[in-house]
């Protein structure tokens, strides 16, 4: 066998050795930093997808609205923040029962994910005023965050709003 052929075989062998070493490193790294499921009930949620669509259609039909300063200007700071949300209907339908949750999470990861239930701050005076909810949200670090507000109203209508927030 000629000298150039031996060098070619050695270079190809070194190339494959580097390729397998890098792949082994990345597979090991992937197993070490394994992310948990973002939602452990994903299958059940998928089964009730049509029900969710019906709740959103009902919210649109009854003209439910969700308002919050955070959705308008995105003013959050690192640390503790007070969140206020108002839910009302343009058709002056009274809120008899409502659950409001805020989700804060990093994009493309399940780390640092928070789910906070907001409590009623001020009961309604009349149906047109709606209901005010309030809670405290802790932002652990600077960077890009996805903020979602989800509400279930009178167990028949659902609203949600999402905003990407950058904290410097």
Number of C-alpha atoms within 10 A of each C-alpha: 5 6 7 9 10 11 11 11 11 12 12 12 12 12 12 12 12 12 11 12 11 12 12 12 10 12 10 11 11 11 9 9 8 8 11 10 10 13 9 9 9 10 9 9 13 11 10 10 11 11 13 17 13 14 19 19 16 16 19 15 11 16 14 21 16 19 15 17 13 16 18 9 10 15 12 20 15 14 11 12 14 11 16 18 24 19 21 23 20 13 12 15 16 18 19 11 11 18 16 23 19 22 17 22 20 18 14 9 12 14 12 12 14 16 13 15 18 21 17 18 14 12 12 16 10 12 16 16 18 22 24 20 21 17 18 15 21 15 19 11 14 14 13 14 21 16 20 17 23 17 21 18 21 13 12 16 21 23 21 15 15 14 16 16 20 14 15 10
